Amino acid sequence: MATNKVTTNVIDMSGNTGGLVWAKGTSAQRPTGVAGDLRLNTTDGRLEYKDNVDWKRFSEGAASPSVDFQADFLVIAGGGGGSRYGGGGAGGLRTSFGSTSGGGASNESKIDVGLSTNYTVTVGAGGAGGNRVASYNGANSIFSTLTSIGGGTGYATYSPNVKDGGSGGGGDNSVAGGTGTANQGFNGGPTGYGSGSTYNGTGGGGASQAGQASGTTAGTAGNGGNGLSVSITGASVAYAGGGGGSDYETSAGGTGGTGGGGNGTGWQNGATPETPNGTTGTVNLGGGGGGAMNGGAGVVILRYPNTYTITVGSGLTSSTTTDGSDKVTSFTAGTDTISFS
């Protein structure tokens, strides 16, 4: 293409109602250029100029555009531990993939990612369950600026009052379940039935449904709230179900919600030892623990174009697969930083 050199110091275009047509192309098509060159970067839709060293956005000092691509995410915190009566709440769920996120919210926007930038990833552990001792909330999960809140513990007289969480833990016969976090999960079930030596706990909340109330007769503990199905890996998987509540003097408790919620316990009066027969929340689904059992660890999953390569710090456990034109990286334990190139 011919180059036309303009030698005047001032170009007056004030009478023109149109606009300048800039050179344009993707980030990968950038020329070497010389200081003062201008172009439109079609990758991010921003004007950029060449200084003495690098291409830079206008009014920014960063050497290259801070956003090179966008990634879908699923960030699920650890599920809360189940108590003697209340089921554990599911870990908070946040996602950009699909149309729905946790707590009945719409999906979130994809997250901006820059090359050669470190981003923190933390996978929250499940909370410890307990019979006649304290049970605990799950731990938060983090990706970059996104934080999902650990699930609330199921409530009983022996537990600290920390039953709020990503999804709320279930209640016992005297105290209602905990509150879920907006746009992450639902509340735990309300106050359970109690009469004489019979107590029915309520279910922990899940990502798409509140924990269920108990019945008003012995042996009718509440079920855990259901989780949410997300297809970010290429297959539909249910995540973040609440743990089932437990009851006294029966053989079974409430059922855990879909998405890894553990089943509740039926405590046998006078049994020695008094051992819970419930189940833990499922690991890497963020499910709440059923009766006195542990919650399941959370997970962080990223989906991004397969033209990029991820570097993962040694403190994280991860695996990467390909689905169509995307890569999918799942983090299942640990905390460290990641970057892309």
Secondary structure by P-SEA (a helix, b strand, c coil): cbbbbbcccccccccccbbbbccccccccccccccbbbbbcccccbbbbbccccccccccccccccccccccbbbbcbbbbbcccbbbbccbbbbccccccccccccccbbbbbccbbbbbbbbbbbbbbccbbbbbbbbbbcccbbbbcccccccccccccccccbbbbccccbbbbbbccccccccccbbbbcccbbbbbbbbcccccbbbbcccccbbbbcbbbbbbccccbbbbcbbbbbbbbccccccbbbcccbbbbbbbcccccccccccccccccccbbbbcccbbbbbbbbbbbccccbbbbbcccccbbbbbcccbbbbbbcccccccccc
